[in-house]
Amino acid sequence: MIFASEAVFDREHAAILLVTITEADTIVAFKRNDHLVTCQKHIHEVIDKPENYDDVHNKKKSSEHRFHTVNHVENIDAFAPSKVFAKIKMISPKKFVYAVKIKAEEKQLVIPAPASALAGKNVLSLITGSKSQVSKATAEKETGSLMLSVIAAAPEVLMQPAPPGRRLCEAGFLKTECRDSVFWFGLNKRFLVGKFWQISVVDQSGYIFPITPKFASQCGYTIAVERWNVEVRASVLSCCVHNLNDEQFSITIQIKVSGTDAEASTYVQRLSCMYSPWAAREIYCEENYMQVKTAVSVQRNIPSIEDYAQDAEDWALVFPEATGAESGIWQVVFHTPGGKRSMTVKEAHEMNYGINTTMSRILLRAPYHTNEAEIVLVQGVPLTVIRSTSFYKEHWMILLIDTAMACPLDGITVIDDTIIWTVPRIFTPIVTSAVHQDNTSMGVNGIKLDPTRMAERNYTLDKNDTALAIRVPIGAQDGYYKSHVVDGQYGIKYSINLFLEHQWDDEAWGLNKINVIHPVTTPFIPQPPILSDETIPEQWLFNVTLGNFLPDVELRKLTLDSRSFPVDEENTMFNVYNGTTTNETALNRIFILEVPMESPVVDRKYIGDGVEQYTLDIIYTLTVVPENLTFTHVAHLIHKHEIELPVANGFCDEENITLVVTHDTLDHYWIPFIGNVQLTPHSAEQHGYVLRENSTHSVIVIPHDSARVVHEAINNQGLRNRFDFKLRDNKTLDVLVNFSVSCSFPTTNLLTCFPNGRIVITVLKLEALLGVDGKMMLRDKTCKPKESTEFKATFEFSADSCGTSRRFEKGYMIYENEVAYFRKSAPSDPIYRLAISCRYHVKDLLHLQFEHQINAQPIVAPGYGPLVLVMQLAKDVSYSDLYEHSDYPVVKYLTDPLYFEVQLLRNEDPQIELFLQDCWATASQDRQGIPQWPVVVNSCENEADLYMTTFHPVTRSERVRYPSHFKRFEVKMFAFTLGDVNTLEQIMP
């Protein structure tokens, strides 16, 4: 959309007829006999039209004159009182015609302003002057006032009123202040945390301009985020500020805030400030821009250029451009080391400069490091300098205005714990005449401090002939610390917003003033985290504190024993807390970690002599917010405890070996083993052990002929057996404690001599002699044992075989053989020989008596009684792994084998055998459901089945104590069909 304005001057009535293209819903207001008149778009005719209105309007091309742009309708008060010349007529939905009669002031010279450099702005244009001043081509040299205004940026939307009740100041989230020539707004971080926000400025017509970085540097705005608080600063001569007589200034800002799941809220805040008097020249150095405000006063006796006490070289250089320039156009000439560059205000605006005028001043604003800026060292301090001259030419005169400015770029040094900011006492690039006197003040955050407050905070301001030096201790209350991470190392930086006001009086300008806002940040200060181990071993709890951090550090994750735990998730292995120290420094945030020593993340190890060692490895993962800078800290903690070791006592009876172990509460870290098998209630029952436990004692009873008993020796005293009981570490399985009980038992049950000459001997492996790979053989090595296990071998042979010899002695016939023990590494040389012999009386008579009786054939009488059965599905034909309840439903393809096992429960009679009479499958869980298909009929296969049921034998195993109590069979997977349609129903045997 294009906006424009035209003005036609009426010589007879000293008025200007204006045609303004504007938005259809715009309301125009102006004064009528000192009363505000509002003309809306509904007015469709011109009232009180003068007789020569049409003539004047038709002659507008010949009478065309440039006009002055006034941003706000209130600015009409800056002119003389007016009365209505013609009311407004709406020509089209976007065009108004109106006229205003202006009473001319005598001897008032009005120098017109440049056209707006940007489109998109509603413009109300007025010009005043006497008949003689405007009608003549050659102007008389009379004094007047200079007025200039440049619109800085295009609006985006029309402002809507803020919803009621949204007053941030009342809620304490927004503070406003007038700080010298600066509007100041402060937004509290509690209002903005976790939200998106946007700050805009609203002009007098209600248009909204978002404060983008480019807009801010060109229009005089600064948005700074400090300690998460948002600070907005604006010059009183910023764009969209309402200026009343260069004394009262008003600004309206809009704040939009939105969360991730809520609609945006809009808040509007207006602030008015008074600023007066002005210095002849004021330079303002902000974070993101620099500006100069120069007083303009055109007197009757205008001094000649060569007598003007400024930089004569710059004046001489700009003079050719000024004399040859087009009349009625503002221009700026920049003086650079490479030459001079002239541009119009529009061209300067496109280069991101801001140019504006008020009733008494002209303003030039520029971001740092523009093409026309140069860096100049003054007293060792770099200054950004822009040397420029702004001029306006009319037919009868040329007005030249020095708009040079300079701002310090650095000058900061940090010595020990002190920040020193040095600036030149005289800014020589912009001071070309003698300085009579100067005055300097310092402050922070744009606020000047008096000597008393400076002394309270240990601030100093020193001067010498060439420089000014401000000294501030690091950590002063007006600054703040911020966390940083450099190369994975945690550290901090201290920042403070220093303020300098320097005034001086020189021959060229009179009173000058420069205000500098200079944010200072120290270099990176490493702050290695401090780990404090406050563990009390008696409490069996690791208690560790990590600090000291600023409040912007958060603990995100803990890695304990190679296992990662986000701290915002609940867990039972540790507790973590945020805390603060009692010290008065900013580094007071700590993180407290508590880990029970019994936690799985703690490495526990018995190191001997009744001492256990507990080790905790920690990796802290921390983050600096809101930048999300991550760093880690590694800790390795070790604590040792003296413990009471378990005590054991053992004894034997004729059949068993018994061990009584006294233990404490820590034995759940130690796992009991008998041999290489872990002792559990299940394994004890499986191997025939008796295990009784309570909170303080464990009693283990083992038969002396158990498979896990070690046979140490066989001698005249009998068989010596040993029972080994070990306690192992629950993680490493290292043997921590070893108890052994040895007892001797008679050997009579190992050798049996039958009257018919059969000899049966059970030979036990002697671990001390053979180890685990030894062999035992009779004299005749071809005689193999009838049964053999890893622990014993049973030989059965007749007295006249296997190398058995016979001899007679005192009425006895003695048959002798021997069992030789061989190591695998030496199979030909026995390491031990066990002699065996059977003695029979030579003349012994045996009387045998028996009776023959015909016994009735045993019969099985059917009876009734409760049987508890369970049918389970195995995963394969080994039947070692059964499907659990959570595994169902089980998916199988057609003809896949299904391995069923039926078990009789709650019966310990080994003579009972389970027979399956009938088994069938249904299409539902109802066992009587239809259809049905038999898979076992009268304990046999269903001969009508294409894939007949297969029965599998049952053998004794760890899970099967009584094989006769089990039946196992295999069925091929099938599905029920209705006619030719497969029902795809799951079979339910």
Secondary structure, DSSP 4 states (H G I P E B T S, - for coil): ----EEEEEETTTTEEEEEEE--TT--EEEEETTEEEEE-TT-BS-SS--TTHHHHHHTTTTTB---EEESSGGGGGGS--EEEEEEEEEEETTEEEEEEEEPPPTT--EEPPPPPSSSS---EEE----HHHHH-SS-----BEE------S---EE--PPPTT--HHHHTSEEEEEETTEEEEEE-HHHHTT-EEEEEEE-TTSEEEE--HHHHHHHTEEEEEETTEEEEEEETTSTT-EEETTTEEEEEEEEEEE-SSS--EEEEEEEEEE--PPPSEEEEE-SS-EEEEEE--B-SSPPPGGGSSS-HHHHHHHHHHHHHSPTT-EEEEEEETTEEEEEEHHHHHHTT-EEEE-SSEEEEEE-TT-TT-EEEEETTEEEEEEEEEEEEEETTEEEEEE--EEEE---EEEETTEEEEEEESS-TTT--S-EEEEEEEEEETTEE--HHHHHHTT-EEEE-SSEEEEEEETT-TTSEEEEEEETTEEEEEEEEEEEEEEEEEETTTEEEEEEEEEEEEPPPEE---EEEE--BGGGTEEEEEEEEE-TTEEEEEEEETTEEEETTS--SS-EEEEEE-SSSSS--EEEEEEEETTSTTSEEEEEETTEEEEEEEEEEEEEETTTTEEEEEEEEEEEEEE-PPPEEEEEE-SSEEEEEEE--GGGGGEEEEETTEE--HHHHHHHT-EEEE-SSEEEEEEETT-TT-EEEEEETTEEEEEEEEEEEETTT--EEEEEEEEEEE--GGGEEE-TTSEEEEEEE-BHHHHTTS-EEE-SSTT---SEE-SSEEEEEEETTSTT-EEEEETTEEEEEEEEEEEBTTBTTS-SEEEEEEEEEETT-----------PPPP---------EEEEEEESSTT--SB--GGGPSPP--TT-EEEEEEEEES---TT------EEEEESSS-TT-SSEEEEEETTEE-TT-SS--EEE-----SS-S-GGGEEEEEEE----EETTEE--PPPB-
